[in-house]
Amino acid sequence: MKAEIIAVGTELLLGQIANTNARFLSEHLALAGIGVYFHTAVGDNRERLLSVLEIARARSDLIVLCGGLGPTEDDLTRETLAEFLGLPLELDPQALETVESYFQGMGREMPSNNRRQAMVIRGGRTIPNPRGTAPGQYVESGGRRYVLLPGPPREFEPLVVESVIPLVRSWMGREVTIRSRVLRLYGIGESSLAERIADLLAGQDNPTLAPLAAEGEVTLRLTARAASEQEALDRIAPVEAELRRRLGKYLYGVDGETLPVAVGRVLEEKGMTVAVAESCTGGLLGEMITDVPGSSRYFLGGVISYSNSAKQHMLKVPGDALERAGAVSEEVALFMARGAAEQFAADWGIGITGIAGPGGGTKTKPVGLVYIGVYHSALGPWVKGFQFRGDRRQIRIRAAKAALYALWRRLRVDGEGASTAER
């Protein structure tokens, strides 16, 4: 069964909101064994929606429309699909009662235009929506199945899990699932990765293998289709084992284990803590670490020391080091790392100093030059200079990730080489 998702709403095209519904639905359809082949976004326009539906009918078996089920004139998904299918809309008394009850529960009288939300395409069935006024519905026509769902994620997501996926499974008539395993790598570029696994990429079938580039790192997604979750994972296992054999020194995490998660896990396992001192990253490293729930157990705090005076007074960086080597230097990065560890009484300290641009660079210290220091009183210091490419945002992200990876390597190998962090 080929599926297609059509997101309806001009606000999506204007970039005012992100289309998170398509991602959420695709993930859950995959778990049910349904491949999503197309994502489309269309504005609140009858003619354009009709043209999109014409294309979808020619290429997909299951067509899910998200949004446009509200009570106002620009909420036209229901009416346009009915027109497209040549079927009338009919009032569903039970759906109307549900909408009326929703307003009664809030102590308000239902506006007359909310009756539109109780209209159902002839031959269709409603999908109750206890979290809002717009019920979903589905209808079969011409060998295609159409599902209409409300757009707000707080309504959409529960309907997908509680109603749509069980419905789709009943249509399938057999158990099929799609499972993915994501391997997360740092210290190797996408082109180098592709060379090392060229034979696996050329010979893939089930599971499939896809390299995906991210800021400063690469992921490998293995995806298998099978009759059960365990069978799918069994298909993935030997390919993953071979990838680990070839790429093990670059592999830091799997699935949702991002660099901040991986670092936090190892810190917790070792009962250790960390503090940070940031200049060019401006608090981004601390933000990445504290985005992880439970990070208060191992993250003690950070200092954003943009100015030299802040480096001196808050981190005890010697003034002569700043004068001799400059703020962007190995020496200062190490003093910052040590200062962070000592100020917060943490086991580990990280210091980052560099030039994020677009201005401020020189011939000897160009934009993108970043020094990262990692300090532990017993294990000794580690420091390295990086030359990152990209705009200001990319340089800051890549610097923060490089710092996390440097700490991860130190935590894992007790100070033997962070050479794989070199790029």
Secondary structure, DSSP 8 states (H G I E B T S, - for coil): -EEEEEEE-HHHHTTSS--HHHHHHHHHHHHTT-EEEEEEEE-S-HHHHHHHHHHHHHH-SEEEEES--SSSTT--HHHHHHHHHT--EEE-HHHHHHHHHHHHHTT----GGGGGGGEEETT-EEE--TTSS--EEEEEETTEEEEEE-SSHHHHHHHIIIIIHHHHHHHH-S--EEEEEEEEEESS-HHHHHHHTHHHHHT--SSEEEEEEETTEEEEEEEEEESSHHHHHHHHHHHHHHHHHHHGGGEEEETT--HHHHHHHHHHHHT--EEEEESTTTTHHHHHHHTSTTGGGTEEEEEE--SHHHHHHHH---HHHHHHH-SSSHHHHHHHHHHHHHHHT-SEEEEEEE--SSS---SSS-TTEEEEEEE-TTT--EEEEEE--S-HHHHHHHHHHHHHHHHHHHHHHTTS--GGG--
